[in-house]
């Protein structure tokens, strides 16, 4: 599906009386999900264990 097709499908699902802010928010979510999918496809992910380890390390560095 092309980005234009995804946007048109999104717009078709929204109620007729939705606000511009709602449309912008939904577009933001669509873009964020697409970026996440691309990250997964390109191997830019962390396991849960690695994430927890990194979070703890950042907390320790910030506590000094």
PDBQT receptor file of N, H, CA, C and O in Angstrom, charges set to zero:
ATOM      1  N   UNK A   1       0.852  -1.175   0.000  1.00  0.00    +0.000 N 
ATOM      2  CA  UNK A   1       0.000   0.000   0.000  1.00  0.00    +0.000 C 
ATOM      3  C   UNK A   1       0.900   1.240   0.000  1.00  0.00    +0.000 C 
ATOM      4  O   UNK A   1       1.855   1.323   0.772  1.00  0.00    +0.000 OA
ATOM      5  N   UNK A   2       0.592   2.177  -0.852  1.00  0.00    +0.000 N 
ATOM      6  H   UNK A   2      -0.184   2.110  -1.479  1.00  0.00    +0.000 HD
ATOM      7  CA  UNK A   2       1.372   3.412  -0.903  1.00  0.00    +0.000 C 
ATOM      8  C   UNK A   2       0.958   4.329   0.245  1.00  0.00    +0.000 C 
ATOM      9  O   UNK A   2      -0.123   4.165   0.810  1.00  0.00    +0.000 OA
ATOM     10  N   UNK A   3       1.811   5.294   0.591  1.00  0.00    +0.000 N 
ATOM     11  H   UNK A   3       2.689   5.427   0.132  1.00  0.00    +0.000 HD
ATOM     12  CA  UNK A   3       1.414   6.242   1.636  1.00  0.00    +0.000 C 
ATOM     13  C   UNK A   3       0.102   6.962   1.305  1.00  0.00    +0.000 C 
ATOM     14  O   UNK A   3      -0.730   7.177   2.187  1.00  0.00    +0.000 OA
ATOM     15  N   UNK A   4      -0.077   7.326   0.054  1.00  0.00    +0.000 N 
ATOM     16  H   UNK A   4       0.598   7.151  -0.662  1.00  0.00    +0.000 HD
ATOM     17  CA  UNK A   4      -1.314   8.012  -0.334  1.00  0.00    +0.000 C 
ATOM     18  C   UNK A   4      -2.525   7.103  -0.121  1.00  0.00    +0.000 C 
ATOM     19  O   UNK A   4      -3.561   7.549   0.372  1.00  0.00    +0.000 OA
ATOM     20  N   UNK A   5      -2.394   5.849  -0.488  1.00  0.00    +0.000 N 
ATOM     21  H   UNK A   5      -1.552   5.486  -0.889  1.00  0.00    +0.000 HD
ATOM     22  CA  UNK A   5      -3.492   4.903  -0.287  1.00  0.00    +0.000 C 
ATOM     23  C   UNK A   5      -3.797   4.731   1.197  1.00  0.00    +0.000 C 
ATOM     24  O   UNK A   5      -4.960   4.651   1.591  1.00  0.00    +0.000 OA
ATOM     25  N   UNK A   6      -2.753   4.674   2.017  1.00  0.00    +0.000 N 
ATOM     26  H   UNK A   6      -1.807   4.738   1.697  1.00  0.00    +0.000 HD
ATOM     27  CA  UNK A   6      -2.948   4.528   3.461  1.00  0.00    +0.000 C 
ATOM     28  C   UNK A   6      -3.683   5.736   4.031  1.00  0.00    +0.000 C 
ATOM     29  O   UNK A   6      -4.564   5.586   4.877  1.00  0.00    +0.000 OA
ATOM     30  N   UNK A   7      -3.324   6.929   3.571  1.00  0.00    +0.000 N 
ATOM     31  H   UNK A   7      -2.608   7.051   2.884  1.00  0.00    +0.000 HD
ATOM     32  CA  UNK A   7      -3.986   8.149   4.049  1.00  0.00    +0.000 C 
ATOM     33  C   UNK A   7      -5.439   8.175   3.597  1.00  0.00    +0.000 C 
ATOM     34  O   UNK A   7      -6.325   8.513   4.381  1.00  0.00    +0.000 OA
ATOM     35  N   UNK A   8      -5.689   7.825   2.351  1.00  0.00    +0.000 N 
ATOM     36  H   UNK A   8      -4.969   7.550   1.714  1.00  0.00    +0.000 HD
ATOM     37  CA  UNK A   8      -7.068   7.817   1.859  1.00  0.00    +0.000 C 
ATOM     38  C   UNK A   8      -7.922   6.814   2.628  1.00  0.00    +0.000 C 
ATOM     39  O   UNK A   8      -9.078   7.092   2.945  1.00  0.00    +0.000 OA
ATOM     40  N   UNK A   9      -7.355   5.651   2.925  1.00  0.00    +0.000 N 
ATOM     41  H   UNK A   9      -6.415   5.424   2.667  1.00  0.00    +0.000 HD
ATOM     42  CA  UNK A   9      -8.084   4.650   3.714  1.00  0.00    +0.000 C 
ATOM     43  C   UNK A   9      -8.368   5.179   5.118  1.00  0.00    +0.000 C 
ATOM     44  O   UNK A   9      -9.461   4.995   5.653  1.00  0.00    +0.000 OA
ATOM     45  N   UNK A  10      -7.378   5.831   5.703  1.00  0.00    +0.000 N 
ATOM     46  H   UNK A  10      -6.490   5.981   5.269  1.00  0.00    +0.000 HD
ATOM     47  CA  UNK A  10      -7.554   6.435   7.024  1.00  0.00    +0.000 C 
ATOM     48  C   UNK A  10      -8.683   7.461   6.997  1.00  0.00    +0.000 C 
ATOM     49  O   UNK A  10      -9.555   7.450   7.866  1.00  0.00    +0.000 OA
ATOM     50  N   UNK A  11      -8.668   8.335   6.013  1.00  0.00    +0.000 N 
ATOM     51  H   UNK A  11      -7.960   8.343   5.307  1.00  0.00    +0.000 HD
ATOM     52  CA  UNK A  11      -9.697   9.371   5.915  1.00  0.00    +0.000 C 
ATOM     53  C   UNK A  11     -11.087   8.767   5.720  1.00  0.00    +0.000 C 
ATOM     54  O   UNK A  11     -12.072   9.278   6.252  1.00  0.00    +0.000 OA
ATOM     55  N   UNK A  12     -11.158   7.692   4.963  1.00  0.00    +0.000 N 
ATOM     56  H   UNK A  12     -10.358   7.278   4.531  1.00  0.00    +0.000 HD
ATOM     57  CA  UNK A  12     -12.451   7.034   4.744  1.00  0.00    +0.000 C 
ATOM     58  C   UNK A  12     -13.032   6.464   6.034  1.00  0.00    +0.000 C 
ATOM     59  O   UNK A  12     -14.251   6.375   6.177  1.00  0.00    +0.000 OA
ATOM     60  N   UNK A  13     -12.165   6.075   6.977  1.00  0.00    +0.000 N 
ATOM     61  H   UNK A  13     -11.175   6.147   6.861  1.00  0.00    +0.000 HD
ATOM     62  CA  UNK A  13     -12.636   5.476   8.234  1.00  0.00    +0.000 C 
ATOM     63  C   UNK A  13     -13.033   6.513   9.274  1.00  0.00    +0.000 C 
ATOM     64  O   UNK A  13     -13.718   6.184  10.243  1.00  0.00    +0.000 OA
ATOM     65  N   UNK A  14     -12.615   7.759   9.088  1.00  0.00    +0.000 N 
ATOM     66  H   UNK A  14     -12.059   8.026   8.301  1.00  0.00    +0.000 HD
ATOM     67  CA  UNK A  14     -12.920   8.798  10.075  1.00  0.00    +0.000 C 
ATOM     68  C   UNK A  14     -14.346   9.308   9.906  1.00  0.00    +0.000 C 
ATOM     69  O   UNK A  14     -14.881   9.308   8.798  1.00  0.00    +0.000 OA
ATOM     70  N   UNK A  15     -14.959   9.740  10.997  1.00  0.00    +0.000 N 
ATOM     71  H   UNK A  15     -14.525   9.740  11.898  1.00  0.00    +0.000 HD
ATOM     72  CA  UNK A  15     -16.304  10.313  10.889  1.00  0.00    +0.000 C 
ATOM     73  C   UNK A  15     -16.264  11.640  10.133  1.00  0.00    +0.000 C 
ATOM     74  O   UNK A  15     -15.239  12.323  10.108  1.00  0.00    +0.000 OA
ATOM     75  N   UNK A  16     -17.368  11.986   9.532  1.00  0.00    +0.000 N 
ATOM     76  H   UNK A  16     -18.200  11.432   9.552  1.00  0.00    +0.000 HD
ATOM     77  CA  UNK A  16     -17.443  13.221   8.738  1.00  0.00    +0.000 C 
ATOM     78  C   UNK A  16     -17.192  14.469   9.570  1.00  0.00    +0.000 C 
ATOM     79  O   UNK A  16     -16.707  15.471   9.044  1.00  0.00    +0.000 OA
ATOM     80  N   UNK A  17     -17.510  14.425  10.849  1.00  0.00    +0.000 N 
ATOM     81  H   UNK A  17     -17.904  13.611  11.275  1.00  0.00    +0.000 HD
ATOM     82  CA  UNK A  17     -17.382  15.623  11.683  1.00  0.00    +0.000 C 
ATOM     83  C   UNK A  17     -16.078  15.667  12.488  1.00  0.00    +0.000 C 
ATOM     84  O   UNK A  17     -15.989  16.410  13.466  1.00  0.00    +0.000 OA
ATOM     85  N   UNK A  18     -15.074  14.889  12.095  1.00  0.00    +0.000 N 
ATOM     86  H   UNK A  18     -15.147  14.285  11.301  1.00  0.00    +0.000 HD
ATOM     87  CA  UNK A  18     -13.818  14.913  12.855  1.00  0.00    +0.000 C 
ATOM     88  C   UNK A  18     -13.090  16.237  12.609  1.00  0.00    +0.000 C 
ATOM     89  O   UNK A  18     -13.276  16.889  11.581  1.00  0.00    +0.000 OA
ATOM     90  N   UNK A  19     -12.273  16.605  13.564  1.00  0.00    +0.000 N 
ATOM     91  H   UNK A  19     -12.123  16.076  14.399  1.00  0.00    +0.000 HD
ATOM     92  CA  UNK A  19     -11.559  17.882  13.490  1.00  0.00    +0.000 C 
ATOM     93  C   UNK A  19     -10.237  17.714  12.754  1.00  0.00    +0.000 C 
ATOM     94  O   UNK A  19      -9.758  16.599  12.550  1.00  0.00    +0.000 OA
ATOM     95  N   UNK A  20      -9.659  18.843  12.361  1.00  0.00    +0.000 N 
ATOM     96  H   UNK A  20     -10.048  19.749  12.527  1.00  0.00    +0.000 HD
ATOM     97  CA  UNK A  20      -8.333  18.808  11.749  1.00  0.00    +0.000 C 
ATOM     98  C   UNK A  20      -7.302  18.248  12.720  1.00  0.00    +0.000 C 
ATOM     99  O   UNK A  20      -6.380  17.536  12.321  1.00  0.00    +0.000 OA
ATOM    100  N   UNK A  21      -7.468  18.577  13.997  1.00  0.00    +0.000 N 
ATOM    101  H   UNK A  21      -8.217  19.155  14.320  1.00  0.00    +0.000 HD
ATOM    102  CA  UNK A  21      -6.552  18.062  15.004  1.00  0.00    +0.000 C 
ATOM    103  C   UNK A  21      -6.614  16.537  15.072  1.00  0.00    +0.000 C 
ATOM    104  O   UNK A  21      -5.583  15.879  15.211  1.00  0.00    +0.000 OA
ATOM    105  N   UNK A  22      -7.812  15.980  14.974  1.00  0.00    +0.000 N 
ATOM    106  H   UNK A  22      -8.650  16.515  14.861  1.00  0.00    +0.000 HD
ATOM    107  CA  UNK A  22      -7.969  14.523  14.985  1.00  0.00    +0.000 C 
ATOM    108  C   UNK A  22      -7.303  13.909  13.755  1.00  0.00    +0.000 C 
ATOM    109  O   UNK A  22      -6.642  12.875  13.855  1.00  0.00    +0.000 OA
ATOM    110  N   UNK A  23      -7.474  14.540  12.608  1.00  0.00    +0.000 N 
ATOM    111  H   UNK A  23      -8.011  15.380  12.527  1.00  0.00    +0.000 HD
ATOM    112  CA  UNK A  23      -6.840  14.044  11.383  1.00  0.00    +0.000 C 
ATOM    113  C   UNK A  23      -5.319  14.085  11.529  1.00  0.00    +0.000 C 
ATOM    114  O   UNK A  23      -4.634  13.125  11.177  1.00  0.00    +0.000 OA
ATOM    115  N   UNK A  24      -4.795  15.194  12.044  1.00  0.00    +0.000 N 
ATOM    116  H   UNK A  24      -5.351  15.975  12.329  1.00  0.00    +0.000 HD
ATOM    117  CA  UNK A  24      -3.349  15.318  12.237  1.00  0.00    +0.000 C 
ATOM    118  C   UNK A  24      -2.828  14.250  13.190  1.00  0.00    +0.000 C 
ATOM    119  O   UNK A  24      -1.782  13.649  12.945  1.00  0.00    +0.000 OA
ATOM    120  N   UNK A  25      -3.555  14.016  14.272  1.00  0.00    +0.000 N 
ATOM    121  H   UNK A  25      -4.405  14.504  14.471  1.00  0.00    +0.000 HD
ATOM    122  CA  UNK A  25      -3.140  13.011  15.247  1.00  0.00    +0.000 C 
ATOM    123  C   UNK A  25      -3.124  11.623  14.615  1.00  0.00    +0.000 C 
ATOM    124  O   UNK A  25      -2.180  10.858  14.816  1.00  0.00    +0.000 OA
ATOM    125  N   UNK A  26      -4.150  11.300  13.861  1.00  0.00    +0.000 N 
ATOM    126  H   UNK A  26      -4.917  11.921  13.697  1.00  0.00    +0.000 HD
ATOM    127  CA  UNK A  26      -4.220   9.987  13.217  1.00  0.00    +0.000 C 
ATOM    128  C   UNK A  26      -3.101   9.824  12.188  1.00  0.00    +0.000 C 
ATOM    129  O   UNK A  26      -2.539   8.738  12.051  1.00  0.00    +0.000 OA
ATOM    130  N   UNK A  27      -2.775  10.902  11.464  1.00  0.00    +0.000 N 
ATOM    131  H   UNK A  27      -3.231  11.784  11.575  1.00  0.00    +0.000 HD
ATOM    132  CA  UNK A  27      -1.661  10.843  10.515  1.00  0.00    +0.000 C 
ATOM    133  C   UNK A  27      -0.336  10.636  11.245  1.00  0.00    +0.000 C 
ATOM    134  O   UNK A  27       0.526   9.884  10.789  1.00  0.00    +0.000 OA
ATOM    135  N   UNK A  28      -0.186  11.312  12.382  1.00  0.00    +0.000 N 
ATOM    136  H   UNK A  28      -0.887  11.923  12.753  1.00  0.00    +0.000 HD
ATOM    137  CA  UNK A  28       1.012  11.133  13.203  1.00  0.00    +0.000 C 
ATOM    138  C   UNK A  28       1.148   9.673  13.638  1.00  0.00    +0.000 C 
ATOM    139  O   UNK A  28       2.231   9.094  13.549  1.00  0.00    +0.000 OA
ATOM    140  N   UNK A  29       0.052   9.082  14.105  1.00  0.00    +0.000 N 
ATOM    141  H   UNK A  29      -0.828   9.552  14.177  1.00  0.00    +0.000 HD
ATOM    142  CA  UNK A  29       0.081   7.676  14.527  1.00  0.00    +0.000 C 
ATOM    143  C   UNK A  29       0.420   6.751  13.363  1.00  0.00    +0.000 C 
ATOM    144  O   UNK A  29       1.205   5.814  13.511  1.00  0.00    +0.000 OA
ATOM    145  N   UNK A  30      -0.171   7.019  12.214  1.00  0.00    +0.000 N 
ATOM    146  H   UNK A  30      -0.809   7.780  12.093  1.00  0.00    +0.000 HD
ATOM    147  CA  UNK A  30       0.097   6.212  11.024  1.00  0.00    +0.000 C 
ATOM    148  C   UNK A  30       1.584   6.265  10.674  1.00  0.00    +0.000 C 
ATOM    149  O   UNK A  30       2.192   5.241  10.365  1.00  0.00    +0.000 OA
ATOM    150  N   UNK A  31       2.159   7.462  10.726  1.00  0.00    +0.000 N 
ATOM    151  H   UNK A  31       1.665   8.294  10.978  1.00  0.00    +0.000 HD
ATOM    152  CA  UNK A  31       3.576   7.629  10.429  1.00  0.00    +0.000 C 
ATOM    153  C   UNK A  31       4.450   6.930  11.474  1.00  0.00    +0.000 C 
ATOM    154  O   UNK A  31       5.442   6.293  11.120  1.00  0.00    +0.000 OA
ATOM    155  N   UNK A  32       4.096   7.043  12.738  1.00  0.00    +0.000 N 
ATOM    156  H   UNK A  32       3.291   7.561  13.026  1.00  0.00    +0.000 HD
ATOM    157  CA  UNK A  32       4.877   6.414  13.803  1.00  0.00    +0.000 C 
ATOM    158  C   UNK A  32       4.865   4.892  13.672  1.00  0.00    +0.000 C 
ATOM    159  O   UNK A  32       5.896   4.245  13.856  1.00  0.00    +0.000 OA
ATOM    160  N   UNK A  33       3.721   4.329  13.359  1.00  0.00    +0.000 N 
ATOM    161  H   UNK A  33       2.884   4.854  13.209  1.00  0.00    +0.000 HD
ATOM    162  CA  UNK A  33       3.624   2.876  13.185  1.00  0.00    +0.000 C 
ATOM    163  C   UNK A  33       4.460   2.443  11.985  1.00  0.00    +0.000 C 
ATOM    164  O   UNK A  33       5.158   1.430  12.046  1.00  0.00    +0.000 OA
ATOM    165  N   UNK A  34       4.392   3.198  10.910  1.00  0.00    +0.000 N 
ATOM    166  H   UNK A  34       3.825   4.020  10.861  1.00  0.00    +0.000 HD
ATOM    167  CA  UNK A  34       5.172   2.852   9.721  1.00  0.00    +0.000 C 
ATOM    168  C   UNK A  34       6.671   2.922  10.008  1.00  0.00    +0.000 C 
ATOM    169  O   UNK A  34       7.430   2.065   9.555  1.00  0.00    +0.000 OA
ATOM    170  N   UNK A  35       7.096   3.925  10.750  1.00  0.00    +0.000 N 
ATOM    171  H   UNK A  35       6.479   4.622  11.118  1.00  0.00    +0.000 HD
ATOM    172  CA  UNK A  35       8.514   4.015  11.123  1.00  0.00    +0.000 C 
ATOM    173  C   UNK A  35       8.922   2.821  11.980  1.00  0.00    +0.000 C 
ATOM    174  O   UNK A  35      10.009   2.270  11.805  1.00  0.00    +0.000 OA
ATOM    175  N   UNK A  36       8.061   2.425  12.896  1.00  0.00    +0.000 N 
ATOM    176  H   UNK A  36       7.178   2.872  13.038  1.00  0.00    +0.000 HD
ATOM    177  CA  UNK A  36       8.344   1.261  13.732  1.00  0.00    +0.000 C 
ATOM    178  C   UNK A  36       8.459  -0.013  12.918  1.00  0.00    +0.000 C 
ATOM    179  O   UNK A  36       9.348  -0.830  13.157  1.00  0.00    +0.000 OA
ATOM    180  N   UNK A  37       7.575  -0.184  11.971  1.00  0.00    +0.000 N 
ATOM    181  H   UNK A  37       6.853   0.480  11.777  1.00  0.00    +0.000 HD
ATOM    182  CA  UNK A  37       7.644  -1.364  11.100  1.00  0.00    +0.000 C 
ATOM    183  C   UNK A  37       8.950  -1.376  10.310  1.00  0.00    +0.000 C 
ATOM    184  O   UNK A  37       9.590  -2.417  10.160  1.00  0.00    +0.000 OA
ATOM    185  N   UNK A  38       9.329  -0.210   9.810  1.00  0.00    +0.000 N 
ATOM    186  H   UNK A  38       8.809   0.635   9.931  1.00  0.00    +0.000 HD
ATOM    187  CA  UNK A  38      10.571  -0.110   9.048  1.00  0.00    +0.000 C 
ATOM    188  C   UNK A  38      11.775  -0.426   9.938  1.00  0.00    +0.000 C 
ATOM    189  O   UNK A  38      12.711  -1.099   9.506  1.00  0.00    +0.000 OA
ATOM    190  N   UNK A  39      11.747   0.056  11.166  1.00  0.00    +0.000 N 
ATOM    191  H   UNK A  39      10.986   0.603  11.517  1.00  0.00    +0.000 HD
ATOM    192  CA  UNK A  39      12.828  -0.249  12.110  1.00  0.00    +0.000 C 
ATOM    193  C   UNK A  39      12.953  -1.752  12.328  1.00  0.00    +0.000 C 
ATOM    194  O   UNK A  39      14.061  -2.288  12.354  1.00  0.00    +0.000 OA
ATOM    195  N   UNK A  40      11.833  -2.425  12.483  1.00  0.00    +0.000 N 
ATOM    196  H   UNK A  40      10.933  -1.990  12.462  1.00  0.00    +0.000 HD
ATOM    197  CA  UNK A  40      11.849  -3.879  12.686  1.00  0.00    +0.000 C 
ATOM    198  C   UNK A  40      12.430  -4.570  11.459  1.00  0.00    +0.000 C 
ATOM    199  O   UNK A  40      13.266  -5.465  11.587  1.00  0.00    +0.000 OA
ATOM    200  N   UNK A  41      11.994  -4.164  10.277  1.00  0.00    +0.000 N 
ATOM    201  H   UNK A  41      11.314  -3.438  10.173  1.00  0.00    +0.000 HD
ATOM    202  CA  UNK A  41      12.495  -4.777   9.047  1.00  0.00    +0.000 C 
ATOM    203  C   UNK A  41      13.997  -4.591   8.888  1.00  0.00    +0.000 C 
ATOM    204  O   UNK A  41      14.679  -5.455   8.338  1.00  0.00    +0.000 OA
ATOM    205  N   UNK A  42      14.513  -3.461   9.371  1.00  0.00    +0.000 N 
ATOM    206  H   UNK A  42      13.959  -2.759   9.818  1.00  0.00    +0.000 HD
ATOM    207  CA  UNK A  42      15.935  -3.152   9.221  1.00  0.00    +0.000 C 
ATOM    208  C   UNK A  42      16.757  -3.557  10.445  1.00  0.00    +0.000 C 
ATOM    209  O   UNK A  42      17.944  -3.243  10.529  1.00  0.00    +0.000 OA
ATOM    210  N   UNK A  43      16.127  -4.250  11.389  1.00  0.00    +0.000 N 
ATOM    211  H   UNK A  43      15.163  -4.505  11.321  1.00  0.00    +0.000 HD
ATOM    212  CA  UNK A  43      16.850  -4.787  12.530  1.00  0.00    +0.000 C 
ATOM    213  C   UNK A  43      17.177  -3.780  13.615  1.00  0.00    +0.000 C 
ATOM    214  O   UNK A  43      18.022  -4.055  14.468  1.00  0.00    +0.000 OA
ATOM    215  N   UNK A  44      16.535  -2.628  13.610  1.00  0.00    +0.000 N 
ATOM    216  H   UNK A  44      15.848  -2.405  12.918  1.00  0.00    +0.000 HD
ATOM    217  CA  UNK A  44      16.789  -1.609  14.637  1.00  0.00    +0.000 C 
ATOM    218  C   UNK A  44      15.822  -1.821  15.800  1.00  0.00    +0.000 C 
ATOM    219  O   UNK A  44      14.875  -1.059  15.997  1.00  0.00    +0.000 OA
ATOM    220  N   UNK A  45      16.093  -2.883  16.564  1.00  0.00    +0.000 N 
ATOM    221  H   UNK A  45      16.862  -3.502  16.404  1.00  0.00    +0.000 HD
ATOM    222  CA  UNK A  45      15.238  -3.217  17.701  1.00  0.00    +0.000 C 
ATOM    223  C   UNK A  45      16.106  -3.591  18.897  1.00  0.00    +0.000 C 
ATOM    224  O   UNK A  45      17.298  -3.864  18.754  1.00  0.00    +0.000 OA
ATOM    225  N   UNK A  46      15.500  -3.600  20.057  1.00  0.00    +0.000 N 
ATOM    226  H   UNK A  46      14.532  -3.378  20.173  1.00  0.00    +0.000 HD
ATOM    227  CA  UNK A  46      16.147  -4.058  21.287  1.00  0.00    +0.000 C 
ATOM    228  C   UNK A  46      15.271  -5.131  21.912  1.00  0.00    +0.000 C 
ATOM    229  O   UNK A  46      14.044  -5.050  21.877  1.00  0.00    +0.000 OA
ATOM    230  N   UNK A  47      15.918  -6.134  22.482  1.00  0.00    +0.000 N 
ATOM    231  H   UNK A  47      16.915  -6.200  22.511  1.00  0.00    +0.000 HD
ATOM    232  CA  UNK A  47      15.148  -7.109  23.253  1.00  0.00    +0.000 C 
ATOM    233  C   UNK A  47      14.698  -6.429  24.544  1.00  0.00    +0.000 C 
ATOM    234  O   UNK A  47      15.228  -5.384  24.922  1.00  0.00    +0.000 OA
ATOM    235  N   UNK A  48      13.731  -7.021  25.204  1.00  0.00    +0.000 N 
ATOM    236  H   UNK A  48      13.300  -7.869  24.896  1.00  0.00    +0.000 HD
ATOM    237  CA  UNK A  48      13.246  -6.462  26.468  1.00  0.00    +0.000 C 
ATOM    238  C   UNK A  48      14.383  -6.397  27.483  1.00  0.00    +0.000 C 
ATOM    239  O   UNK A  48      14.533  -5.408  28.201  1.00  0.00    +0.000 OA
ATOM    240  N   UNK A  49      15.170  -7.448  27.533  1.00  0.00    +0.000 N 
ATOM    241  H   UNK A  49      15.048  -8.252  26.950  1.00  0.00    +0.000 HD
ATOM    242  CA  UNK A  49      16.284  -7.500  28.486  1.00  0.00    +0.000 C 
ATOM    243  C   UNK A  49      17.300  -6.387  28.216  1.00  0.00    +0.000 C 
ATOM    244  O   UNK A  49      17.771  -5.734  29.147  1.00  0.00    +0.000 OA
ATOM    245  N   UNK A  50      17.635  -6.174  26.936  1.00  0.00    +0.000 N 
ATOM    246  H   UNK A  50      17.252  -6.704  26.180  1.00  0.00    +0.000 HD
ATOM    247  CA  UNK A  50      18.580  -5.104  26.590  1.00  0.00    +0.000 C 
ATOM    248  C   UNK A  50      18.011  -3.733  26.936  1.00  0.00    +0.000 C 
ATOM    249  O   UNK A  50      18.736  -2.855  27.405  1.00  0.00    +0.000 OA
ATOM    250  N   UNK A  51      16.719  -3.552  26.706  1.00  0.00    +0.000 N 
ATOM    251  H   UNK A  51      16.130  -4.265  26.326  1.00  0.00    +0.000 HD
ATOM    252  CA  UNK A  51      16.084  -2.276  27.029  1.00  0.00    +0.000 C 
ATOM    253  C   UNK A  51      16.150  -1.999  28.528  1.00  0.00    +0.000 C 
ATOM    254  O   UNK A  51      16.499  -0.894  28.944  1.00  0.00    +0.000 OA
ATOM    255  N   UNK A  52      15.817  -2.998  29.334  1.00  0.00    +0.000 N 
ATOM    256  H   UNK A  52      15.533  -3.895  28.997  1.00  0.00    +0.000 HD
ATOM    257  CA  UNK A  52      15.845  -2.833  30.793  1.00  0.00    +0.000 C 
ATOM    258  C   UNK A  52      17.265  -2.529  31.254  1.00  0.00    +0.000 C 
ATOM    259  O   UNK A  52      17.469  -1.657  32.100  1.00  0.00    +0.000 OA
ATOM    260  N   UNK A  53      18.244  -3.237  30.707  1.00  0.00    +0.000 N 
ATOM    261  H   UNK A  53      18.078  -3.945  30.021  1.00  0.00    +0.000 HD
ATOM    262  CA  UNK A  53      19.644  -3.011  31.069  1.00  0.00    +0.000 C 
ATOM    263  C   UNK A  53      20.066  -1.576  30.709  1.00  0.00    +0.000 C 
ATOM    264  O   UNK A  53      20.725  -0.906  31.504  1.00  0.00    +0.000 OA
ATOM    265  N   UNK A  54      19.688  -1.114  29.521  1.00  0.00    +0.000 N 
ATOM    266  H   UNK A  54      19.152  -1.658  28.876  1.00  0.00    +0.000 HD
ATOM    267  CA  UNK A  54      20.028   0.247  29.098  1.00  0.00    +0.000 C 
ATOM    268  C   UNK A  54      19.327   1.291  29.963  1.00  0.00    +0.000 C 
ATOM    269  O   UNK A  54      19.929   2.305  30.315  1.00  0.00    +0.000 OA
ATOM    270  N   UNK A  55      18.079   1.056  30.303  1.00  0.00    +0.000 N 
ATOM    271  H   UNK A  55      17.590   0.232  30.017  1.00  0.00    +0.000 HD
ATOM    272  CA  UNK A  55      17.340   1.980  31.156  1.00  0.00    +0.000 C 
ATOM    273  C   UNK A  55      17.991   2.095  32.535  1.00  0.00    +0.000 C 
ATOM    274  O   UNK A  55      18.139   3.196  33.066  1.00  0.00    +0.000 OA
ATOM    275  N   UNK A  56      18.374   0.971  33.102  1.00  0.00    +0.000 N 
ATOM    276  H   UNK A  56      18.255   0.077  32.670  1.00  0.00    +0.000 HD
ATOM    277  CA  UNK A  56      19.043   0.990  34.409  1.00  0.00    +0.000 C 
ATOM    278  C   UNK A  56      20.368   1.739  34.330  1.00  0.00    +0.000 C 
ATOM    279  O   UNK A  56      20.702   2.503  35.236  1.00  0.00    +0.000 OA
ATOM    280  N   UNK A  57      21.120   1.530  33.263  1.00  0.00    +0.000 N 
ATOM    281  H   UNK A  57      20.850   0.910  32.527  1.00  0.00    +0.000 HD
ATOM    282  CA  UNK A  57      22.407   2.215  33.099  1.00  0.00    +0.000 C 
ATOM    283  C   UNK A  57      22.205   3.722  32.985  1.00  0.00    +0.000 C 
ATOM    284  O   UNK A  57      22.980   4.494  33.549  1.00  0.00    +0.000 OA
ATOM    285  N   UNK A  58      21.181   4.145  32.269  1.00  0.00    +0.000 N 
ATOM    286  H   UNK A  58      20.551   3.518  31.811  1.00  0.00    +0.000 HD
ATOM    287  CA  UNK A  58      20.905   5.584  32.142  1.00  0.00    +0.000 C 
ATOM    288  C   UNK A  58      20.488   6.184  33.480  1.00  0.00    +0.000 C 
ATOM    289  O   UNK A  58      20.874   7.306  33.807  1.00  0.00    +0.000 OA
ATOM    290  N   UNK A  59      19.711   5.446  34.245  1.00  0.00    +0.000 N 
ATOM    291  H   UNK A  59      19.398   4.534  33.979  1.00  0.00    +0.000 HD
ATOM    292  CA  UNK A  59      19.302   5.941  35.564  1.00  0.00    +0.000 C 
ATOM    293  C   UNK A  59      20.510   6.115  36.472  1.00  0.00    +0.000 C 
ATOM    294  O   UNK A  59      20.606   7.099  37.205  1.00  0.00    +0.000 OA
ATOM    295  N   UNK A  60      21.424   5.167  36.424  1.00  0.00    +0.000 N 
ATOM    296  H   UNK A  60      21.346   4.367  35.829  1.00  0.00    +0.000 HD
ATOM    297  CA  UNK A  60      22.625   5.253  37.255  1.00  0.00    +0.000 C 
ATOM    298  C   UNK A  60      23.492   6.439  36.842  1.00  0.00    +0.000 C 
ATOM    299  O   UNK A  60      24.024   7.143  37.700  1.00  0.00    +0.000 OA
ATOM    300  N   UNK A  61      23.637   6.666  35.552  1.00  0.00    +0.000 N 
ATOM    301  H   UNK A  61      23.204   6.094  34.854  1.00  0.00    +0.000 HD
ATOM    302  CA  UNK A  61      24.427   7.810  35.082  1.00  0.00    +0.000 C 
ATOM    303  C   UNK A  61      23.764   9.121  35.460  1.00  0.00    +0.000 C 
ATOM    304  O   UNK A  61      24.451  10.092  35.777  1.00  0.00    +0.000 OA
ATOM    305  N   UNK A  62      22.444   9.164  35.431  1.00  0.00    +0.000 N 
ATOM    306  H   UNK A  62      21.886   8.375  35.173  1.00  0.00    +0.000 HD
ATOM    307  CA  UNK A  62      21.712  10.388  35.768  1.00  0.00    +0.000 C 
ATOM    308  C   UNK A  62      21.678  10.678  37.255  1.00  0.00    +0.000 C 
ATOM    309  O   UNK A  62      21.456  11.821  37.654  1.00  0.00    +0.000 OA
ATOM    310  N   UNK A  63      21.893   9.672  38.080  1.00  0.00    +0.000 N 
ATOM    311  H   UNK A  63      22.073   8.744  37.756  1.00  0.00    +0.000 HD
ATOM    312  CA  UNK A  63      21.815   9.839  39.536  1.00  0.00    +0.000 C 
ATOM    313  C   UNK A  63      23.075  10.461  40.119  1.00  0.00    +0.000 C 
ATOM    314  O   UNK A  63      23.079  10.875  41.278  1.00  0.00    +0.000 OA
ATOM    315  N   UNK A  64      24.129  10.532  39.344  1.00  0.00    +0.000 N 
ATOM    316  H   UNK A  64      24.126  10.196  38.402  1.00  0.00    +0.000 HD
ATOM    317  CA  UNK A  64      25.403  11.067  39.860  1.00  0.00    +0.000 C 
ATOM    318  C   UNK A  64      25.410  12.562  39.927  1.00  0.00    +0.000 C 
ATOM    319  O   UNK A  64      26.406  13.157  40.338  1.00  0.00    +0.000 OA
TER     320      UNK A  64
